[in-house]
Amino acid sequence: SPVGNYQANPWGFYDMHGNVLEWCADWYGDYPSGAVRDPVGPADGSARVGRGGSWFNAASSARCASRGSIAPGSSNGTLGFRLSLRSMPATLRTSQ
C-alpha cells in the first residue's frame, strides 16, 4: 500500500509493521529492570536490534515490542531500515 495510507501511531510514525523487520541502530541487550518508557539498550555489543516482524513472520511479530538480535553484517529479503530526521545519540555513533 502507498506510504501514509494508514493512521500514524502515537509517536507520529506511519506504516511501522508488516513489510520488513526493521534493523535498528540500538545494540541488542537487556533493558533496565522495572517500568521504563522508551528504554535504551547497552552502549555496545555484537548484535543490533531487529524490530517489528516482516511479511515472512507470524502476525504476532508485527508489533514494535517484538524485538530480536541481528548481526551487523546481515542481509536478506525480510530485513530493512527506516530513515529518521532525528539525530542519533553520540553513544550510538560508533562503528559497527
VMD Tcl script that builds the backbone (N, CA, C; Angstrom):
set m [mol new atoms 288]
animate dup $m
set s [atomselect $m all]
$s set {name element resname resid chain x y z} {
  {N N SER 1 A 0.840 -1.187 0.000}
  {CA C SER 1 A 0.000 0.000 0.000}
  {C C SER 1 A 0.883 1.246 0.000}
  {N N PRO 2 A 0.382 2.341 -0.488}
  {CA C PRO 2 A 1.160 3.580 -0.520}
  {C C PRO 2 A 1.519 4.052 0.895}
  {N N VAL 3 A 2.662 4.714 1.047}
  {CA C VAL 3 A 3.092 5.254 2.332}
  {C C VAL 3 A 2.052 6.233 2.855}
  {N N GLY 4 A 1.778 6.179 4.154}
  {CA C GLY 4 A 0.816 7.081 4.769}
  {C C GLY 4 A -0.625 6.681 4.545}
  {N N ASN 5 A -0.866 5.477 4.074}
  {CA C ASN 5 A -2.219 5.009 3.798}
  {C C ASN 5 A -2.996 4.712 5.081}
  {N N TYR 6 A -2.287 4.459 6.179}
  {CA C TYR 6 A -2.913 4.155 7.459}
  {C C TYR 6 A -2.611 5.260 8.466}
  {N N GLN 7 A -3.358 5.288 9.563}
  {CA C GLN 7 A -3.148 6.292 10.606}
  {C C GLN 7 A -1.761 6.155 11.226}
  {N N ALA 8 A -1.200 7.265 11.679}
  {CA C ALA 8 A 0.091 7.251 12.378}
  {C C ALA 8 A -0.098 6.644 13.767}
  {N N ASN 9 A 0.978 6.062 14.320}
  {CA C ASN 9 A 0.906 5.551 15.687}
  {C C ASN 9 A 1.039 6.725 16.659}
  {N N PRO 10 A 0.994 6.480 17.979}
  {CA C PRO 10 A 1.057 7.592 18.944}
  {C C PRO 10 A 2.317 8.454 18.844}
  {N N TRP 11 A 3.396 7.960 18.234}
  {CA C TRP 11 A 4.628 8.727 18.097}
  {C C TRP 11 A 4.723 9.427 16.748}
  {N N GLY 12 A 3.710 9.330 15.918}
  {CA C GLY 12 A 3.693 10.002 14.634}
  {C C GLY 12 A 4.324 9.228 13.494}
  {N N PHE 13 A 4.629 7.932 13.697}
  {CA C PHE 13 A 5.220 7.110 12.648}
  {C C PHE 13 A 4.136 6.408 11.852}
  {N N TYR 14 A 4.323 6.325 10.555}
  {CA C TYR 14 A 3.391 5.637 9.668}
  {C C TYR 14 A 3.985 4.295 9.220}
  {N N ASP 15 A 3.105 3.352 8.929}
  {CA C ASP 15 A 3.485 2.096 8.256}
  {C C ASP 15 A 4.641 1.371 8.957}
  {N N MET 16 A 4.516 1.174 10.246}
  {CA C MET 16 A 5.614 0.606 11.023}
  {C C MET 16 A 5.759 -0.907 10.920}
  {N N HIS 17 A 4.719 -1.640 10.601}
  {CA C HIS 17 A 4.794 -3.091 10.733}
  {C C HIS 17 A 4.352 -3.825 9.474}
  {N N GLY 18 A 4.966 -4.983 9.262}
  {CA C GLY 18 A 4.471 -5.912 8.270}
  {C C GLY 18 A 5.236 -6.039 6.977}
  {N N ASN 19 A 5.996 -5.063 6.570}
  {CA C ASN 19 A 6.717 -5.173 5.314}
  {C C ASN 19 A 8.066 -5.853 5.536}
  {N N VAL 20 A 8.953 -5.213 6.284}
  {CA C VAL 20 A 10.246 -5.804 6.615}
  {C C VAL 20 A 10.523 -5.625 8.106}
  {N N LEU 21 A 11.342 -6.522 8.644}
  {CA C LEU 21 A 11.846 -6.395 10.006}
  {C C LEU 21 A 12.776 -5.189 9.998}
  {N N GLU 22 A 12.609 -4.263 10.938}
  {CA C GLU 22 A 13.412 -3.054 10.920}
  {C C GLU 22 A 14.700 -3.217 11.708}
  {N N TRP 23 A 15.810 -3.024 11.016}
  {CA C TRP 23 A 17.137 -3.123 11.604}
  {C C TRP 23 A 17.434 -1.789 12.273}
  {N N CYS 24 A 17.596 -1.783 13.594}
  {CA C CYS 24 A 17.762 -0.552 14.371}
  {C C CYS 24 A 19.215 -0.294 14.729}
  {N N ALA 25 A 19.536 0.934 15.064}
  {CA C ALA 25 A 20.894 1.312 15.457}
  {C C ALA 25 A 21.232 0.826 16.866}
  {N N ASP 26 A 20.223 0.561 17.692}
  {CA C ASP 26 A 20.453 0.119 19.072}
  {C C ASP 26 A 21.184 -1.216 19.114}
  {N N TRP 27 A 22.104 -1.356 20.054}
  {CA C TRP 27 A 22.732 -2.647 20.308}
  {C C TRP 27 A 21.746 -3.506 21.074}
  {N N TYR 28 A 21.736 -4.800 20.789}
  {CA C TYR 28 A 20.822 -5.727 21.452}
  {C C TYR 28 A 21.348 -6.085 22.841}
  {N N GLY 29 A 20.465 -6.110 23.823}
  {CA C GLY 29 A 20.827 -6.485 25.186}
  {C C GLY 29 A 19.644 -6.300 26.101}
  {N N ASP 30 A 19.828 -6.603 27.351}
  {CA C ASP 30 A 18.756 -6.462 28.334}
  {C C ASP 30 A 18.436 -5.002 28.582}
  {N N TYR 31 A 17.150 -4.721 28.775}
  {CA C TYR 31 A 16.716 -3.394 29.186}
  {C C TYR 31 A 16.853 -3.276 30.698}
  {N N PRO 32 A 16.825 -2.043 31.221}
  {CA C PRO 32 A 16.828 -1.874 32.675}
  {C C PRO 32 A 15.595 -2.557 33.283}
  {N N SER 33 A 15.703 -3.014 34.510}
  {CA C SER 33 A 14.548 -3.651 35.155}
  {C C SER 33 A 13.530 -2.588 35.574}
  {N N GLY 34 A 12.292 -3.028 35.754}
  {CA C GLY 34 A 11.222 -2.117 36.149}
  {C C GLY 34 A 10.569 -1.460 34.948}
  {N N ALA 35 A 9.573 -0.656 35.226}
  {CA C ALA 35 A 8.830 0.046 34.172}
  {C C ALA 35 A 9.686 1.174 33.603}
  {N N VAL 36 A 9.885 1.148 32.287}
  {CA C VAL 36 A 10.703 2.163 31.610}
  {C C VAL 36 A 9.990 2.599 30.351}
  {N N ARG 37 A 9.950 3.897 30.094}
  {CA C ARG 37 A 9.375 4.400 28.853}
  {C C ARG 37 A 10.513 4.726 27.902}
  {N N ASP 38 A 10.427 4.246 26.670}
  {CA C ASP 38 A 11.446 4.447 25.648}
  {C C ASP 38 A 12.824 3.985 26.145}
  {N N PRO 39 A 12.947 2.692 26.484}
  {CA C PRO 39 A 14.207 2.188 27.046}
  {C C PRO 39 A 15.363 2.254 26.053}
  {N N VAL 40 A 16.552 2.352 26.588}
  {CA C VAL 40 A 17.775 2.380 25.795}
  {C C VAL 40 A 18.577 1.129 26.137}
  {N N GLY 41 A 19.075 0.465 25.121}
  {CA C GLY 41 A 19.871 -0.738 25.321}
  {C C GLY 41 A 21.298 -0.401 25.715}
  {N N PRO 42 A 22.184 -1.396 25.675}
  {CA C PRO 42 A 23.576 -1.184 26.068}
  {C C PRO 42 A 24.327 -0.257 25.110}
  {N N ALA 43 A 25.448 0.282 25.573}
  {CA C ALA 43 A 26.255 1.214 24.779}
  {C C ALA 43 A 27.042 0.514 23.681}
  {N N ASP 44 A 27.246 -0.806 23.793}
  {CA C ASP 44 A 27.950 -1.552 22.755}
  {C C ASP 44 A 27.474 -2.992 22.755}
  {N N GLY 45 A 27.933 -3.762 21.802}
  {CA C GLY 45 A 27.507 -5.149 21.715}
  {C C GLY 45 A 27.977 -5.795 20.427}
  {N N SER 46 A 27.449 -6.989 20.161}
  {CA C SER 46 A 27.828 -7.711 18.952}
  {C C SER 46 A 26.666 -7.878 17.982}
  {N N ALA 47 A 25.456 -7.478 18.390}
  {CA C ALA 47 A 24.275 -7.596 17.527}
  {C C ALA 47 A 23.401 -6.363 17.685}
  {N N ARG 48 A 22.739 -5.986 16.607}
  {CA C ARG 48 A 21.806 -4.857 16.623}
  {C C ARG 48 A 20.395 -5.365 16.885}
  {N N VAL 49 A 19.492 -4.442 17.173}
  {CA C VAL 49 A 18.088 -4.794 17.412}
  {C C VAL 49 A 17.350 -4.862 16.081}
  {N N GLY 50 A 16.545 -5.899 15.915}
  {CA C GLY 50 A 15.607 -6.009 14.806}
  {C C GLY 50 A 14.210 -5.934 15.394}
  {N N ARG 51 A 13.349 -5.078 14.847}
  {CA C ARG 51 A 12.013 -4.870 15.406}
  {C C ARG 51 A 10.911 -5.059 14.395}
  {N N GLY 52 A 9.777 -5.541 14.873}
  {CA C GLY 52 A 8.525 -5.438 14.151}
  {C C GLY 52 A 8.036 -6.608 13.346}
  {N N GLY 53 A 8.836 -7.466 12.854}
  {CA C GLY 53 A 8.339 -8.553 12.015}
  {C C GLY 53 A 8.189 -8.132 10.566}
  {N N SER 54 A 8.132 -9.112 9.683}
  {CA C SER 54 A 8.033 -8.841 8.248}
  {C C SER 54 A 6.935 -9.692 7.627}
  {N N TRP 55 A 6.828 -9.631 6.325}
  {CA C TRP 55 A 5.858 -10.434 5.583}
  {C C TRP 55 A 6.098 -11.922 5.804}
  {N N PHE 56 A 7.294 -12.312 6.197}
  {CA C PHE 56 A 7.667 -13.704 6.386}
  {C C PHE 56 A 7.299 -14.243 7.771}
  {N N ASN 57 A 7.163 -13.352 8.756}
  {CA C ASN 57 A 6.911 -13.740 10.135}
  {C C ASN 57 A 5.428 -13.926 10.437}
  {N N ALA 58 A 5.147 -14.571 11.565}
  {CA C ALA 58 A 3.771 -14.699 12.057}
  {C C ALA 58 A 3.240 -13.309 12.413}
  {N N ALA 59 A 1.924 -13.131 12.355}
  {CA C ALA 59 A 1.304 -11.840 12.656}
  {C C ALA 59 A 1.642 -11.360 14.063}
  {N N SER 60 A 1.873 -12.281 15.006}
  {CA C SER 60 A 2.196 -11.887 16.378}
  {C C SER 60 A 3.519 -11.127 16.471}
  {N N SER 61 A 4.363 -11.224 15.463}
  {CA C SER 61 A 5.637 -10.490 15.450}
  {C C SER 61 A 5.494 -9.091 14.883}
  {N N ALA 62 A 4.372 -8.772 14.277}
  {CA C ALA 62 A 4.178 -7.472 13.637}
  {C C ALA 62 A 3.737 -6.426 14.653}
  {N N ARG 63 A 4.624 -6.145 15.589}
  {CA C ARG 63 A 4.381 -5.136 16.616}
  {C C ARG 63 A 5.721 -4.594 17.082}
  {N N CYS 64 A 5.764 -3.342 17.531}
  {CA C CYS 64 A 7.040 -2.722 17.883}
  {C C CYS 64 A 7.693 -3.368 19.099}
  {N N ALA 65 A 6.926 -4.021 19.960}
  {CA C ALA 65 A 7.508 -4.680 21.130}
  {C C ALA 65 A 8.224 -5.972 20.754}
  {N N SER 66 A 8.007 -6.489 19.558}
  {CA C SER 66 A 8.702 -7.684 19.100}
  {C C SER 66 A 10.126 -7.287 18.730}
  {N N ARG 67 A 11.108 -7.891 19.392}
  {CA C ARG 67 A 12.492 -7.459 19.226}
  {C C ARG 67 A 13.409 -8.669 19.255}
  {N N GLY 68 A 14.399 -8.679 18.383}
  {CA C GLY 68 A 15.364 -9.764 18.337}
  {C C GLY 68 A 16.741 -9.233 18.000}
  {N N SER 69 A 17.734 -10.108 17.992}
  {CA C SER 69 A 19.107 -9.680 17.698}
  {C C SER 69 A 19.473 -10.021 16.256}
  {N N ILE 70 A 20.182 -9.099 15.614}
  {CA C ILE 70 A 20.596 -9.258 14.225}
  {C C ILE 70 A 22.072 -8.887 14.110}
  {N N ALA 71 A 22.865 -9.753 13.518}
  {CA C ALA 71 A 24.287 -9.448 13.318}
  {C C ALA 71 A 24.430 -8.251 12.383}
  {N N PRO 72 A 25.365 -7.325 12.667}
  {CA C PRO 72 A 25.512 -6.125 11.845}
  {C C PRO 72 A 25.711 -6.384 10.355}
  {N N GLY 73 A 26.290 -7.488 9.953}
  {CA C GLY 73 A 26.516 -7.773 8.540}
  {C C GLY 73 A 25.385 -8.513 7.859}
  {N N SER 74 A 24.257 -8.715 8.541}
  {CA C SER 74 A 23.140 -9.487 7.985}
  {C C SER 74 A 22.492 -8.802 6.794}
  {N N SER 75 A 21.984 -9.623 5.892}
  {CA C SER 75 A 21.279 -9.115 4.719}
  {C C SER 75 A 20.336 -10.194 4.213}
  {N N ASN 76 A 19.065 -9.849 4.059}
  {CA C ASN 76 A 18.098 -10.771 3.452}
  {C C ASN 76 A 16.844 -10.008 3.041}
  {N N GLY 77 A 15.893 -10.694 2.424}
  {CA C GLY 77 A 14.692 -10.062 1.894}
  {C C GLY 77 A 13.639 -9.712 2.919}
  {N N THR 78 A 13.894 -9.991 4.202}
  {CA C THR 78 A 12.918 -9.662 5.242}
  {C C THR 78 A 13.426 -8.568 6.170}
  {N N LEU 79 A 14.556 -7.969 5.858}
  {CA C LEU 79 A 15.225 -7.010 6.732}
  {C C LEU 79 A 15.401 -5.678 6.025}
  {N N GLY 80 A 15.069 -4.601 6.712}
  {CA C GLY 80 A 15.228 -3.266 6.141}
  {C C GLY 80 A 15.519 -2.266 7.242}
  {N N PHE 81 A 15.465 -0.984 6.916}
  {CA C PHE 81 A 15.674 0.049 7.922}
  {C C PHE 81 A 14.821 1.250 7.580}
  {N N ARG 82 A 14.642 2.138 8.540}
  {CA C ARG 82 A 13.822 3.337 8.373}
  {C C ARG 82 A 14.723 4.551 8.549}
  {N N LEU 83 A 14.639 5.484 7.635}
  {CA C LEU 83 A 15.394 6.728 7.753}
  {C C LEU 83 A 14.690 7.639 8.743}
  {N N SER 84 A 15.467 8.380 9.519}
  {CA C SER 84 A 14.909 9.263 10.533}
  {C C SER 84 A 15.556 10.631 10.435}
  {N N LEU 85 A 14.772 11.652 10.690}
  {CA C LEU 85 A 15.303 13.009 10.695}
  {C C LEU 85 A 15.875 13.383 12.054}
  {N N ARG 86 A 15.581 12.582 13.077}
  {CA C ARG 86 A 16.089 12.844 14.419}
  {C C ARG 86 A 17.542 12.398 14.486}
  {N N SER 87 A 18.410 13.216 15.077}
  {CA C SER 87 A 19.813 12.838 15.158}
  {C C SER 87 A 20.004 11.700 16.157}
  {N N MET 88 A 21.002 10.890 15.895}
  {CA C MET 88 A 21.312 9.728 16.726}
  {C C MET 88 A 22.151 10.176 17.923}
  {N N PRO 89 A 21.871 9.626 19.129}
  {CA C PRO 89 A 22.707 9.959 20.284}
  {C C PRO 89 A 24.169 9.593 20.037}
  {N N ALA 90 A 25.080 10.345 20.604}
  {CA C ALA 90 A 26.516 10.123 20.403}
  {C C ALA 90 A 26.923 8.710 20.787}
  {N N THR 91 A 26.259 8.119 21.780}
  {CA C THR 91 A 26.629 6.767 22.219}
  {C C THR 91 A 26.357 5.722 21.150}
  {N N LEU 92 A 25.487 6.019 20.172}
  {CA C LEU 92 A 25.178 5.073 19.108}
  {C C LEU 92 A 25.987 5.349 17.845}
  {N N ARG 93 A 26.736 6.438 17.803}
  {CA C ARG 93 A 27.504 6.806 16.615}
  {C C ARG 93 A 28.853 6.115 16.567}
  {N N THR 94 A 28.907 4.880 16.930}
  {CA C THR 94 A 30.161 4.128 16.877}
  {C C THR 94 A 30.166 3.257 15.640}
  {N N SER 95 A 31.320 2.831 15.212}
  {CA C SER 95 A 31.402 1.958 14.048}
  {C C SER 95 A 30.859 0.579 14.393}
  {N N GLN 96 A 30.429 -0.155 13.382}
  {CA C GLN 96 A 29.869 -1.478 13.598}
  {C C GLN 96 A 30.981 -2.430 13.902}
}
mol reanalyze $m
mol bondsrecalc $m
mol representation Tube
mol addrep $m
